């Protein structure tokens, strides 16, 4: 009897395929959750980078337009000063 109860106790301590499948299933769900979260955050970061690039292009256009306007004003002011 003692030998049988010892074997039964050892069997209770062993990990079965079902136990491993349950564990792998839990780990897989956790990993998928982290994976989805990482992808969502990356999408947010990429979206922000795209907006920054667009903003920079508009700023470049604004600066170029402003420089042209200022240069035009300087020419006009010089012209007016010479006529008076």
DARA-V939636 format. One record per residue. N is the residue number from 0. RES is the residue in three letters. PHI is phi as a letter, one per 30 degrees, with the letter a starting at -180 (* if undefined). Layout:
((N RES PHI) (N RES PHI))
This chain:
((0 UNK *) (1 UNK d) (2 UNK d) (3 UNK d) (4 UNK d) (5 UNK d) (6 UNK d) (7 UNK d) (8 UNK d) (9 UNK d) (10 UNK d) (11 UNK d) (12 UNK d) (13 UNK d) (14 UNK c) (15 UNK c) (16 UNK d) (17 UNK d) (18 UNK d) (19 UNK d) (20 UNK d) (21 UNK d) (22 UNK d) (23 UNK d) (24 UNK d) (25 UNK d) (26 UNK d) (27 UNK d) (28 UNK d) (29 UNK d) (30 UNK d) (31 UNK d) (32 UNK d) (33 UNK d) (34 UNK d) (35 UNK d) (36 UNK d) (37 UNK d) (38 UNK d) (39 UNK d) (40 UNK d) (41 UNK d) (42 UNK e) (43 UNK d) (44 UNK d) (45 UNK d) (46 UNK d) (47 UNK d) (48 UNK d) (49 UNK d) (50 UNK d) (51 UNK d) (52 UNK d) (53 UNK d) (54 UNK e) (55 UNK d) (56 UNK d) (57 UNK d) (58 UNK d) (59 UNK d) (60 UNK d) (61 UNK d) (62 UNK d) (63 UNK d) (64 UNK d) (65 UNK d) (66 UNK d) (67 UNK d) (68 UNK d) (69 UNK d) (70 UNK d) (71 UNK d) (72 UNK d) (73 UNK d) (74 UNK d) (75 UNK d) (76 UNK d) (77 UNK d) (78 UNK d) (79 UNK d) (80 UNK d) (81 UNK d) (82 UNK d) (83 UNK c))
